[in-house]
Amino acid sequence: MSDKSSSVPIANDVGIDLESIGLSDVAYLRKAVVDGVSGFSIHAANGVSIGFAPGVNTALAAIMTNGMEIVQLH
């Protein structure tokens, strides 16, 4: 997806295999607490945590700045 404003692909239990999409191209967020700070953990398609941000906007900016696409998980 080159247009960041277009709809976000949805991965669900029916089955998009995120790892097959591309580990370096896809990321998702999870709420997390790191060192007592609430925020969002950024994860690669295989589930490995690759970053943390205290706010959702900062996390999304980090993902887009690094040329990654955001996927929504249900």
Secondary structure as a PSIPRED ss2 file (coil, helix, strand):
# PSIPRED VFORMAT (PSIPRED V4.0)

   1 M C   1.000  0.000  0.000
   2 S C   1.000  0.000  0.000
   3 D C   1.000  0.000  0.000
   4 K C   1.000  0.000  0.000
   5 S C   1.000  0.000  0.000
   6 S C   1.000  0.000  0.000
   7 S C   1.000  0.000  0.000
   8 V C   1.000  0.000  0.000
   9 P C   1.000  0.000  0.000
  10 I E   0.000  0.000  1.000
  11 A E   0.000  0.000  1.000
  12 N C   1.000  0.000  0.000
  13 D C   1.000  0.000  0.000
  14 V C   1.000  0.000  0.000
  15 G C   1.000  0.000  0.000
  16 I C   1.000  0.000  0.000
  17 D C   1.000  0.000  0.000
  18 L H   0.000  1.000  0.000
  19 E H   0.000  1.000  0.000
  20 S H   0.000  1.000  0.000
  21 I H   0.000  1.000  0.000
  22 G C   1.000  0.000  0.000
  23 L C   1.000  0.000  0.000
  24 S C   1.000  0.000  0.000
  25 D C   1.000  0.000  0.000
  26 V E   0.000  0.000  1.000
  27 A E   0.000  0.000  1.000
  28 Y E   0.000  0.000  1.000
  29 L E   0.000  0.000  1.000
  30 R E   0.000  0.000  1.000
  31 K E   0.000  0.000  1.000
  32 A E   0.000  0.000  1.000
  33 V E   0.000  0.000  1.000
  34 V E   0.000  0.000  1.000
  35 D C   1.000  0.000  0.000
  36 G C   1.000  0.000  0.000
  37 V E   0.000  0.000  1.000
  38 S E   0.000  0.000  1.000
  39 G E   0.000  0.000  1.000
  40 F E   0.000  0.000  1.000
  41 S E   0.000  0.000  1.000
  42 I E   0.000  0.000  1.000
  43 H E   0.000  0.000  1.000
  44 A E   0.000  0.000  1.000
  45 A C   1.000  0.000  0.000
  46 N C   1.000  0.000  0.000
  47 G C   1.000  0.000  0.000
  48 V C   1.000  0.000  0.000
  49 S E   0.000  0.000  1.000
  50 I E   0.000  0.000  1.000
  51 G E   0.000  0.000  1.000
  52 F E   0.000  0.000  1.000
  53 A E   0.000  0.000  1.000
  54 P C   1.000  0.000  0.000
  55 G C   1.000  0.000  0.000
  56 V H   0.000  1.000  0.000
  57 N H   0.000  1.000  0.000
  58 T H   0.000  1.000  0.000
  59 A H   0.000  1.000  0.000
  60 L H   0.000  1.000  0.000
  61 A H   0.000  1.000  0.000
  62 A H   0.000  1.000  0.000
  63 I H   0.000  1.000  0.000
  64 M H   0.000  1.000  0.000
  65 T H   0.000  1.000  0.000
  66 N C   1.000  0.000  0.000
  67 G C   1.000  0.000  0.000
  68 M C   1.000  0.000  0.000
  69 E E   0.000  0.000  1.000
  70 I E   0.000  0.000  1.000
  71 V C   1.000  0.000  0.000
  72 Q E   0.000  0.000  1.000
  73 L E   0.000  0.000  1.000
  74 H C   1.000  0.000  0.000
